[in-house]
Amino acid sequence: MPQFFDDYFLPATFDDALELLARYAGNARVIAGGTDLLLDFQNEHIAGAPPHYAALIDVTRIAGANEIRGDDNWIVIGCGVTHSQIVASALIQTRATALAEACAVIGGPQVRNVATLIGNVAHALPAADGTLALMVLDAEAQVKSEKRKAESEEWRPLAALFSGPGECAIDATREIICALRFHPTGAREASAFARVMRPQGIALPIMGMACKLKVKRQKSKAEIQDVAICAGPVAPVPMRARETEEFLRGKIFSEETLTRATEILLREAAPRTSAHRATKEYRVELLPMLLRETLTRAIERARLGDITVDLRNNGYPRNTRKITNQKK
């Protein structure tokens, strides 16, 4: 495979990185893990139209880029943080559990050790595991551009970054996603993630779902006080199931509630057939199972307040009874 860039830079600050982007006037790209960028190049090379960049700008040496930190009731994730770092973080495991579970099934260990969460977000795929989890956490992205580089912060809702399948609203020639942030789960709150993939272990998702919820104190029944649900791919972009969420708020979690919520979710979702993954009809069959799994697990975690997470394999098939009875 031929080299697809001329120069490689390691700027010390985001301002330096933005100046490099401006200098190369659209012929440079930001790189962190590089796993998606390399695959894109390989695919375009095979298609006979390989890109060639004057420069790659590596942002992983910038201060804070490789950090996960708690900051004034926010969890902040830098642009160089890998999926393996997220999976290993006690803060993420206990206060953003769905994100740890999602990152644990992305690729294999070699990919997770290099690939970054923000790179996964920037690729803007509607079934991106990390993105589904971030959506239910109401994550925000810090975006810097040459025009506004003097401003310390410009936080955008994560959903604003997606304009279509594989289409990111960020201008890669002028803007940089510097960090992500979201509030950690608190008392009587928890989150969960599950996906279906084939084969198990290292595969693209057929369907994934994340949820976050808060329950009211009940002796024998769980009343859902608030909830967020995101499934993918069921729309051109990662989709929050707003109608399903609205129905579940204030409801006691029961078989009747779950049945009605499933009906609403199936009305909201519009999965499509993929030649390489699954048919629309099969994906529709998966949605009720994933809704039951993620809601049940999140409710048990929220009620018990003690999280134990098995991150070795979060895909199906598996022993569902064991997982749904698992303590947090």
N, C-alpha and C positions, 0 to 999 in steps of 0.2 A: 504494500500500500504506500503510495507516494506521500511525502510530507505536504500538509495542507496549510502551512503557515510559514512566514518568514522570520518574525521576531517573537520572543516570549518575554513578558515583563512580569515582575513581582513588585507592584507598588506598595508603599508603606501606609498609605491612607486612601480612603475612598475618593477624596478630592484629586489625588494623583491619578487614580484609576479613571476618573471622569475626564481629566485632562488628556489622558492617552486616547480615550474613545473619541474625543473631539479632534485630536491631532490626526487620527487616521480616517476621520470623516466617513464612517459607515463601513470601513474595511477592516475592522477589528472586532473581536468577540471576547466577552468575559468568560472565564473558565474557573471552576472550583474543582469538583471531582472529575468532570470531563466524560463521564460514562455515556450520557445521552449525546453529547456533542460528537464523540467519536463514532457512535453508531449512526448518527445522521450523516456524517461524512462517508462512512462505508456504504450506506444505502445509496447515497447520491453518486458515489464513485461507480458502483455497480450499474446504476442507471445511465452512466455515461456523461454525467454533468457534475463532476466533483467541484465543490467550492474551494477557493483559495483565499486565505486571509493574510493581510499584511502583518497582523499581530494578534497574539492571544494575550489576554491580561488576566493573570492569576491573582485572585483576591484572597487567597487563603493565608497570606502572611500579614494581613491587616489586623491590627490589635482588636481583639474581641470577636473576630470572625469565626474562631473555632470553639467558642464558649457557649455553654448553656448556663444561664444564671437566673436566679430569682431577684426581681427588681421592683419594689413598691407594688406588691400584689400582681405583678406580671411575671410570667416565665418568658424569657427572651432567648431566642435561638439564632446564633450567628450564621452568616451565609456559607461558612466553611464546615459546619457541623455535619458529620456523616450519620448515616442511619445506624451504624454500630454504636456511635456515641449516644444516640438517643435511646437505643435499646438498653444500654448499660447504665443509664442515668437513673438513680434512685428517685430523683425529683420527678422525672417524667413518668416512671413506673407507678408512682403513688398519686400524683396530682394531675396527670394527663395520660391515664392508662391506655386509652384507645390509640394514642399516638405511638406508644411503645409497642403495642401489639401490631399495629399497621407496619411499622418500620421493620419489625422482626421477620416479615414474610416477603420483603422486597429482595428479589434476586437471591444470590447465594452469599456466603460469608465474604468472598472476595469482592463482590460488588458492594455490599453494605459497608465494607471497610473504606471504600473510596467515594462512593456516590453520596451526594449531599441532599438533604431534605429540600433546600431551596431550589436546587437544580431540578428535583422532581416536580416541585410546584411550577417552576418556570416552563416546564415542558407542556403543561396545561392539558394533560390527558384526563378525560372524564372519569376514568376508573383508577386514577393514581391513588394508591393506598394511603400514603401520608396526607394527601390533600383531603381525602374524605374525613379523616380524623381531625384535621385542622379546621374543617368547615363546621363541625359540631362544637368545636372549642371556640368558635367565633374569633378566629385568628385574624390578625392584621399584619400587613407587610410594610416594612419601612423601605421606601423607594427614594433614591437620590438621583438627580439629573444635573447636567451641566448648568442648566438655567437656574436651578435652585440649590446649588451645592453649598451655598453659605448657610442655608437653613439646617438646623441640627436634626429635625425630624419632619417627615411627611408620611404619616401612617395611613394606609388605605385598607379598606375591608378586603379580605382575601378574595371574595367573590368578584371584586372589580378587576382582578387580574386575568380573568378568563373571557375570551370573546368567541370561542368556538372550539371544536375538537382539535387539540394540538396547536391552538392559536392563543398566544399570550398577549395581553394588552400592553405589556411592557415593551418599549422600543429598545431592542438589544444593542442598538448602535449609539444610544444616548443615555440610557437609564440603567441603574443597578439596583437589584433587590438586596439590601444590606442585612436585613434581619427579619425575623418573625416574632410576634408576641401574642400571648393570650393569657387569660386569667386562669390560675390553677383551680381545680375543683376544691370545694370547701366541705363543710359539714353536711351530711346527708346527700352529697353529690357524688357521682361516679360516671365513668364512661367505659365503653367497650367497643371492640372492633372484631369483625369476622369476615373472611372471604372464602370463596369457592374457587379452586384452581385445579388444573389437570396438566401434567401429573403433579402430585404433591411434592413440595420441596422447593423446586426452582421453576417457576412458571408464571406466565402472565395471568392476571385475575380474570375469571369468567364473570364474577359478580362480587362486589364488596359492599359492606355497610358499616357505618359507625354511628354510635348514639351517645349522647350525654344527657343525664337527667338528674333531677333533684326530687326527693321524696319527702312527704310529711311524716312525722312520727306517728306510727300506728302500731298497736300491740300485735295484731295478727294479719293485717292487710296493708298493702303498700299503695298509698295515694300518690300519684304522679303530680308534683307541683309544677315542674317545668321540664321540658324535653327538647332535644335537638336531634334530628335524624338526617343522615346524608347517605345516599346510595349511588353506586356507579358501576358500569355505565348504563344509565337510564335516561340520559339527556345529552345534548351536545357538550354541556359543561357539567362539572360536579353539582348535583342538585340537592338542595335542602327540601325535605318533604314537608312543606309548610302546612298543608291541609291535615296531614296525619298528625303532626305536632299539635296543631290547634285542637284536634279531637281528643288527644290523649291528656291534655292539661286538665287537672282536676278529677281525673278518672281513677277509680280503684283498679289496679292491675289484676285482670282475671281473664279466663278463656273468652268470655263474651266481649270484653274490651279488646282483646288481641284480635279476635275474629273481625270485628268492625274496623279496627285500625288497619288490618291487612287489606280489607276491601278498599279503603280509601287510598292506601299506598299504591295498590295496583291500578287505581284510576289515575293517580298522579304520574306514575312512572311510564316511560315509553322506551323500553330497551329495544335494541335492534339486533338483527342477525349479523354475526361476524363469521366470515369464511374460515378463520383460523382459531376461533374460540368456541362459540356456541350459537345456537339459534335463538331467536327472540322468544319462542315458546318455552325453551328450556330455562332461559333467564327469568321469565315470568314465574316459573315454578320454584325458583330459588328464593325469590323475595320473601314469601311468608316464613320460610325456614330461617333466613338471616334476621328478619325482624324479631322473631321469637327469641333467637339466640342472643342477640345483642341487648334487647330490652331486659330479658331475664337475668343475664349476667350483670348488667349495670345496676339493676334494682337490688340484687343480692349484695353487691358491693356497697351500694349507698346505705342499705339498711344495717349491714354488719360493721361497716367502717374499718375493716381490716383486710387489706388487699394482698392476695398472693396470686401472681400471674405466671402462667407457664408460657414462656416465649419461645419454646423449642419448635413448635409447629402450630400455627393458628389457622390452618386451612382444613377443609373437609376432604375426604371423610375422616371421621375420628369418633371417639366415644363421647357423644353429646351429653349423656347423663353425667358423666364424670366432670365435664367442663361446666355445665350449668349448675352443678352442686358445689362448685369450687368456691372456697372463701377468698375474699379479697386480700 
